């Protein structure tokens, strides 16, 4: 029962109408419902430009699966924690399910909590990073995905080689009798082999693609103008460039002379990368005595790549970024021989002198960027701008320069990894900056690639590429940051006669090539062989639906509230741990089966199954418990780990009187003895008048009195 049209008010705007989706939550778009219908029938890869509602499509498919298969669950994955949290908030704003039906699983959530979510029948909607899902599969916390009626893979172009998506999809395909997979991306790539690899790893049977010019999409596309701003390399850079080129040519010449590099014309970065792969293979396959010359050639090849990189930094970024790179090169020279060779050359010393003197001038792109930002704010003081650059050092410099302009409030937006003298941003810090941009505390972010993919960055009027990029995927993602709710603008800064021009045309060619590849892919895909026919529908009852429909509009959790839920779970599991241990002591040495424990703990203490299970895992980790699988099987009973303790034997203890720092107890119903607090190894709850328990004990005399040491409690009695 996919959505039917529902007209709202006099403006004839239509909204999605579905029992599990809030009324007026999302505008109905024909291409979304059409794609969703297809995705319900076969494993589908959805390729849509940014801001055209891939999330709504996945929510529609999810709603149908959960509506028609009442015991089914759905797993939605995305590459990063902020993106997973964003998906959870989006689904909560669309779907009528109560809060306890949504779960967030990331590397920050405890393993006990994650296992409790996987093994319970609810929540029905789980949002997770693929690394967490893969790790939980490997370590047995997630034993099977057969209960999931749908798996959603966002930014699925990542599903190549060893990325976690591939392993999760394989596990799902093997364990589910009727797997249903939905992959989503704005750009799968322009390499046919790689795109087919993505389809194969996700068991894709069909591709649904829409572009800006498709008739069912065009009404919802906001125009985005793309323009180039070209600049000339400063003449002051020529001496530096000449030295770098000379250092590069000398290494290429040596590689040619020694017969490793056959190409006599211009040698590109790709030629050097290919040579490196060849040399490493030859070194691996050669005899020990033949490896010396090969290792020398590998070092030369590595040095040549470094020189290529330095030239590109100067050409496309400027003297500031090159100098920061050279500082790190010098710091690395003690541990990396290829860097040491470069920094010890006389020519390198000349570079430092030039960059400390008259060659240390600003790249013209910086001034062009400042001019663009100033004009943008003059024409629209409420504007939001996003500046993309490849390099953190450049981002740092651009923030400093932009903040000199009246009205600009800029910050750097980078990834989590910390480098030498360059601390990354935590995901919470990233979220805070995005919120500051949304509220207008900031109006400009200078971002590296972290801002390209998926993050819910607020609508920006202007996107500026500080440099072109050859990747068609990244080009599409950068461009997609604007034009979401209104017309957008993209400006690409280009340095003439440098790699900027090469990369600019490369991204254009690859984007065209990607669209051509997509047109032919459906002919190459084959249906997945499933172990059975589609299962019969088991729809939610009318009573269940009525209960959901009465649910009020959602109060979306903030990221902090999401993690507060996890903390509450952990606190509850900690309290339950003590109660569970006392219950296990009642069972004693014979052990227990999980189902009996779950039932009694819920009836007597009010703890649900998932909390009890988390408590059991904590007890096993603390070595208070051994065995048990958490699967409720009597033949796999958990038991107390009874140790052989020299000088001890099992005794029955009854507490007769509790005093300050000690207790008077009766041992084996025969002898009165003193139990000092330092001699007791067991739960405090047992030291109460008339409580009896069995334990591994040792008797001894002190100051004429009989004393007992309780070394391990094994059972609470009566």
N, C-alpha and C positions, 0 to 999 in steps of 0.2 A: 504494500500500500504506500507507494511513493506519493509525495505531496501533490495535492490538488490546489488550484489557484484560489486565493482568498482575497477579495478586493477590500481595501481599507479606505474609507472616506471618499470624498468627491474627486480626489486627484487620481483615482483609478489605480493606485499603486498596489501591486500584488505581493503577498508575503507567503512564505512557505507555510503549508498547513499539514501537520503530521502529529499524531497523538503524543509522540515523545519530544516534540520540539515546541518551545514557547511560541505562542502567537506573536507576530510582529518582531520576531527575533532576527529574521533575515529576509531580505527581499528575494522573491522568487525569480530565478533566471533560468531560462529554458536550457541553456547549455549545461548548467550544473545538474539539473534533474536528469537530463539525457545521459550525461556521463555516469551519474550515480546508478542508473538502471543497468548500464553496461557492466559496471564494476560489481554489481550483485551477481552477475552470471559467470564471470571468469576473472582470473587474476589480471589486474589492469594496471598499466603505468599511465598516470595522468601527467601531461605536460602542458602547463598553463603559465602565461606571464604572471609576474608578481602582482598581487592585489586583485586578482580575478576570482578569489574565493576557493582555493584548494581545500581550506579547512572546512568550509560549508559542505563541499562534496563529501569529504571524509565523514562529517557528522551525519549526512543523509544516509550514507551506506551503513554507518554504525547504528543509526536509529532503526533501520529496517532489520538488521541482524538481531538486535536486542528485542525488538517487537515480536518477531516471528519465531525466535528460538529462545524461550524464556530462561533456559538454563545456560545459555551461551554467554561468553565474555568477550571483550574486545581489548586488544593491546595496541596502544598508539605510541610509536617511538619517534624520537628526534635526536640529532647528534649531540646536543648540549643541554645542560641543566636549565638555563634560562629559556631555551626554546621549548623544552618539555613542560615547564611551568606555564609558559604562554599557551600551549595547546590545552592544558588542563583548564585554564581560565576561560579560553574560548569555548570549549565544550560545555562548561558549566553555564555559560551565558546563553547557550543554545538549547540545552537538553533539560528535561523536566526532572531528572533523577535527583534524589536527595543527596546531600553532601557525603553520606557514608558509602555511596556507590561509586565514588571517585577516589582513586589512590594515586599518589605520586611516589615513584621509586627512582632514586638517583644514588650516586655514590655517597651522599650525605646521610642517607637513611640507614638505620642499623640492619644488620643481616637478619636479626630476629623478626623485626617488623616486616622486612621484605618476604621472608618465608611465610609469615602468618598471612600475608596478602595472597601469595601464590597458592597456598593450600586451602584457603577458605573458599566458600562458594561466592562470597561477596568480598569486596566490591566488584561490580561487573565491568567497570571502565578503569583500565590501568594505563598510566602514562609513565614512560620510563626511557632512560637512555639505553641504547643497544648494548653498551659495554656492561651495564648492570645485568641485563637479561642474559647475555652470554655467560657472564661469570656465575650467575645463579644456576644456569643449566649445567655448567661444568662442575660446580661444587655440590650439586644435588639438592639445592634449595628449591629449584623448579624442575620437577621430575618429568613433566610432560606439558605440552601445549595443546593437547587434544581437546580441551574444554573451550578453546578460543575459536569463536566463529569467524573472526576477522583479525588480521594483523595489518596495521597501517605503518608504512615506512616513509617518513617525511625526509626531504632532501636526499632522495634515494639514489641520486647519481653517485653517492659515496660508496654504493654497494659493489665494490671491486676488491679483488685480491683478498687480503686478510682482515678487511674491515668487519666489525662485529655483525653488521646486517646479514652478511652472507651465511654465517654460522647459525644465526637465529632462524633465518628463512629455511635453511636445510633441516634444522631440528623440527620446525613446524610441519614441513612437508612430510617428514618421516612419521611424525606422531599423530597427525590429524588425518582421519579418513577422508575428509572433504575440506582441504585447506582453501581459504579465500584470502588473497593478498591484494592490498592496494598500495602502490608506490606513487609518490608525488614529487615533482620537481619542476622548476622553471626552465631548466636547461640540462639535458642529459649529456651533452658533449657532441663533438663533430667527428670523432673517430668511430667508424662503424664497428670495429672489433670491440672497442670499449663499451659502446652502447649495447651491443649484443651481449657482452659480458654481464652488464647490469641486468638485462632482461633474463638471462640464464640464471644468475644467482638468486633472483627473486621469483623465479618460475612464472614470469610474465607470459600471458597468452594473447594479450591484446593491448594496443596503445591508443589512448584518446588524447589528441593534441588539438589545441586551438591557438591561433595567432591573432595579432592585432587586426588583421583584415577579414577574419571570418565573420560572416553576417550575423551569427547569433551572439558574437562577443563584442562586435564593434560598438554597439550602443553604450557599452559599459567601459569603454576605453577612453581615458583622458589623454589628450595629445601631449606628447613629450618632444620638445625640440632638442636636437643635438647639434652642437656647434664646436668647432675647433678654434683655439687661440694659439697661433704659432709664435715662437720666439727664436731668436738667433743665439747661439752659444757666444758668451762674451769672449772677446779677443784675449782678455787676461788669462783665460783658461788654456790657451794654446800651448804655452811652455809646459804646463803640467801634463796636458794630453800627449804632447810629443814624447816626454820621458816615459810615461806609462806605455805608450805604443812601442817604444824602443825596447822596453823590458819584456813586453809580450812577444815581439818579433824575434828576439834572441832565443827565447825558449822554443818557439815554433820552429825556428831554423835548426836548432839542435835536434829536435824530434824528427825533422825531415832528414837531416844528415845521417842520423843513426838508423834510418829506414823504418821508423815506427809510423810516421805520418806520410801517406802516399800523395795526398792532395797537394798540387802545386799552386793552385789559385787561392783565393781568399778562404781562410779557415774560420768557420763560425764556432760559436759556443757549442752547438749541437755536435759538430765534428769532434770537438775535444771530449765531450761527454761520451760519445761512441768509442773514441780511442781509449778512454779510461776503462770502460767495461771490457774491451778487448784485452788490454794489458793485464787487468786483474785476473781475467780468465786464464791467460797464458801463464801468469806467475803461479796460479793455483795448480795448473797441470804440468808444470816443468819440474826438472830435477833441481835439487837444492843449489848446486853449483851454478846453475843457469839463471838464478833469480836475481842476483845482484844488479845486472844491467837493466832488468825489467823494473825493479824497484826504483832505480834512478829515473827511468822513463816515467813511471807513475808519479814520482815527485815533481818532475818537470811539467807533466800534464796538469797536476793540481795547482802548481804555481801559475801556469798560463790561465787557468780558470779564474784564479784570484785577480790576475791583472785585467782580464775581461770585465770582471765585476767592478773593479775600481774605475775603469774607464766609463762604464755605464753609470755608476754613481755620480761621477763628475758631470757627464753629459745630461742626465735626466733629473738629478736631484740637486746638485750644486756642491760647492766647496765645503759647506758646513757638514753635510752628511759624509762626504769622503773623509774629512778629518776625523770624525767620530769613528769611522770604520778603521782607519789607520791606527788610532789609539788602541783599539781592541786587538788589532793585528800584532802590535808591539807587545801587548800583555800576554798574548798567546805564544809568542815566539820561543819562550823557554820550554814549552811543552810540545810544540808542533814544529817539526824540522822544516817543512816547506815554508812556513811563515818566517822562521828564523833566517832562511836563505834570502828571502825577499828583503827583510828589514836590515840585513847586514850589508846590502849593496850600497855603493857610493851614490848610485842614481836615486835610491830611496831617500838618502840624506838630502839630496837636492830637492826632492819633492817636499819634504818638511819645511825647508827654507823658503821655497816659493809660496807654499800655502800659509806660511806665517807672515809673508810680506805682501807684495803687490798683486799676487794672484788670488788673494783671499777676498773675492768680491761676491756679492749676492747673485744667485741665479736669477735671470730675468723673469722666470715663472713666479717667483715670490712676489715681485712687484705687481705682476699681472693679476695674481690671486688677490692681493690686497685691494687693487683697483676694482675688481669684480665684486668683492664683498662689500666695499664701501658703496658702490652704485646700487647693489641689491637692497641694502638697508635704507638708502635714501628713497628708493622707489616704494619700498614696503618695510616699514620699521618692525612689523610683526613677523618678518620672514624667518624661516629656519633653513640652515645650510648644512650640508654634509660634504666634507672634503675627504676624498680617498687618496691614500698614498701607500706604496708598497712597504715603506720602511718606518720603523719607530722613531729613528733619529730625525727623519724629515718631519714626522708628525709633531715631535717636540718643538722643533724650530718653527714650524708653521703656526703653532699655538702662540708662541712668543711674539711672532711678527703680527699676527692677526689681532691680538689683544692690544696692539698699539693704535688700532683704528677706533675712532669714536663709535660707540654703539655695539661693537663686537664683543660678545662674551663667549669665548672659545675654551674648550678643554680637549685633552687628548683621550682617544678611545682605542685601547689596545687589548690584546689577549692576556691570559693568566700567567703565561710563562715569564719567569724573571731571568734576566741576563745580567752580564757584568755592568754594574752601575745603571741598570735599567729595570726597575721593578714593574712587574705586570699588574693588571687589575684583577681583583677577585671578581667572581660573578655577581656578588652583592654590590660591589662598587660599580660594575658595568650597569646593573639595573638602576642604581641611584642616578648615574649620569643620564640614562635614557629618560628617567622620570623628570630630571631637571630640564632636559630639552623639551619635554612635553609641556611642562608648566611655564616655560619661558625664562627660567632662571639662567639658562644657557640658550644661545641661538645658533651656535656653531659647534660641530664635533669634527675634529681632525682624526680620521679613523684609518686603521689598517684593515686587513681582510676580515677581521672578526665581525665587522658591521655589514658584510656583504650578504651573509646567509641567514635568512629566516628570522632574525631578531625583530621584535615588534618595535622598531624605531618609529617615532611619530612622523606624520606627514611632513616632508620637507619640500620647499619650493624649488630649491636649487641643489643639484649634485655636481660637484667639481672633481674630475679626475686630475690629480696633480701630474699623473703620467698615464699614457695608454697601457693596456695590458693585453698580451696575446691570447689569453684564455677567453673563449667565447662564453663559457659558463660564468666566469667572474664578470665579464662585461655586462651580460644580461642581468646578473644579480645587482651590480652597482647601479645600472640604469633603472632597475625596478624600485629603487629607494624613493623615487619621486613619481609624480603623476598618479598617485593612488586615489586621491579624492578630488583633485582638481588638476588643471593643466600643469605640467612640470617642465623643467628645463635642465639640460645636462651640458656642461662645458668641459671639454677635454683640452688640457694644456699640453702642447707638443713643442719639442725643440727640433728645429730643422736639422737635417743631415745627421741624425743620430738614430739610435735604436727606437726612439719614440715613434718615428715614422714607420719603421718596420712593424712594430707591435700594433700600431693603429690599423694598418691594412690587414694584418694577420687576423685580428679579432673580427673584422668585418667579413673577411673571406670565410672564416670558420663558422660564423653565425649563419651565413647563407648555406654553407655545406651542411650544417646541422639540420636545417629545415628540410633539405633535400633527402637526407638520410631518414628522417622520421617518416616521410611520405612513403618510403618503400619497406619500412620495418615490419608492418603487419603481415606482409606476404611471407616473411621469413620465420615468423613465430609459429610454434606448434602447441596444441593443447596439452595440458598436464594430465598424465595418467593418474586418476584417483582410485583409491582402493574400494570405493563404493559409490553408489548414486547419491545425489543430494539427499540429506536426511529429511524425513517428513517434518512439516512445520509443527511447532509446539508453541503457539502464540500466547502472549500474556493475556490473562483473563480480563474481562470487562471491569471486575472489581479492582484489579491492580491498576488498570489504566485510569479509572475514576479517581483513585487515590493520588496518582501522579498529576492528573489534570488539575486537581485542587491545590497543588503545590504553588505557592506564591512565586513571583518573579525572583530570579536568583540574586543572592548577595554573594558576590564573587570574592573569594579569599585572596588576600594579599600573599606574596611569597612568604612573609614572616608567619602568617596564620597557617599556611601549609605546613611549615616546619614545626609550629607549635603543636599541631595535631600529632606529629611523629613523637615529639617530646612527651606529650601526654600518654601516648601508647607505651613508651619506654618506662615512664614512672609507674604506670599501672602494672606492667610486666614485672617490675622490680618488687612491688608490693605482693603480687601474686606468687612470686618465687618463694617467699617465706611460707605462705599458706600451702603451696603445693608440696614443699618439702615436709611439712608437718603431716600432710595427708599420706605421703609416701612412707613416712615412718610408721603410720598406722598399718600399712600393708606389710611392712617388715621385710624379712629376707626372701620371702617367696616371690617378691616382685609384683607387677601389676600390668594389666593391658591398658593402653591409652584410652580406649573408648569408655571404660569404667571410670577412669580418672576424670575425663572431660565431663561426663555426666554428673558425677558427684560434686565436682568443683563448681559447676554451674548451679546445681540445686542448693548446695550448702553455703557457698561463698559469693555466688553471683558473677563469677568470672567466665566470660565467653571462651569458646574453644581456642580462638587465635591467641588470646592472652595466655591461656594455660600452656599452649604449645611453646610460645616464646619463653615462658618461665622454665619449662623443661629443658630447652636448649641452653639456657643460662646455667642450670644445674649441672648439665653434662660438661659444659666448658669449665666449670669450677671443680670438676671431679667429685661432686656430691652424688652423682648418678652415673650408671653405666648401662649400655645397651639401649633398646628402644629405638623405634624408627619414626615415631610420629604418625604411623599409618593405622594404628588401632588394631594390630594383629596380635592375637593372644600368643602365638608361637614366637613372637619377637618381644617378649616382656622386658621392660626395663627393670633393673634391680639396683639396690644399693651396693657400691663397690666395697665388699667386706675384705679387709686387709688382714694378713697374718701379722700379728703384732707380738713379738717375743715377750714372754713374761706375762701375757694377758690371757684372759679367758672370758667367755660370755657369762654375764651375771645379770640378775634381775635387781633393779634399783627402785625403791619406793621413797619418795621425799616425805619426810615426817615433819620437819620444821625448817623454815628459811630464816637465817640470821644475817647479820651484817658481814659480808665477805665470805660466808660459808653456809652450808646446809647440813642438817642431821638427816641421814638416810638409813634405810634398812636394806641390807644386802642379802639376797636370796632368801628372804623371809626369816633370817636367822640372827644376823649380827647388826648391831648399831655401829655406824661409822661416820666419820666426819668427811665432808666433801668440800674442800677449799675451792674458791673461785679459780685459782691458778691451775687446779687439777681437772677442770671440767672442759672438755672439748665437745660441744654440742649446742643445740639451739636453746636460747634462754627461756623459751616458752615452757620447757619441761621442768624448770626448777620452780615448781609450785606445790603447795601442800597436797598430799595424797596422789600426786601424779606418779605413775609407774612407767618404767621403760627398761628395755634390754640393751646392754652395751658391752663392748670389749673393755674390761676393767683390770686393774691391778691393785691388790691390797698391800698396805705397808703400815708400820707403826711410827708414830712421831710423838715425843714427850709422853709416852705411855698410853697414847690413844690410838685406836684403830682408824686408819684413813683409807680412802679409796680414790684412785685415779680413774676417771672416765675418759677413755682414749677415743672411742668411736661409738656413737649411738646407732643402733641398727633397727630398733623397733619401739614404737610407743605402744604401751599395753593399756587395754581397757579404759 
